[in-house]
Amino acid sequence: MDCKEFEKLIPDFIHHRMDYPTLKQFAEHVRTCDDCKEELTIQFLVTEGIQRLESGSAFNLQKELDLRLSEAEHKLKVNGFLLSAGAALELVAFCAIVGFVIWILL
């Protein structure tokens, strides 16, 4: 993912509208690109800050952004584990079916 794509996806990240593959690329890019992380911070602060000012609620937006990025990383780890576990179960099921077919044929 390049910086231009990243910037287009910032609103989707802020509003929790990102699918797993896109979130994975987004998180990888923000880890390695300080300029994009700064742009994400600015857009998050502006978007969330305006909403909070209008509602009059208290906020620590930098902490919330850090939390949201941590939650995205956690979500990616859980989804990665589930994908790996699913693939392992498929392999086990396939081996069981092949073993059963061989057993029947013998």
Buried (B, 14 or more C-beta within 10 A) or exposed (E): BEEEEBBEBBEBBBEEEBEEEBBBBBBEBBEEBEEBBEBBBEBBBEBBEEEBEEEEEEBEBEEBBEEBBEEBBEBBEEBEEEEEEEEEEEEEEEEEEEEEEEEEEE
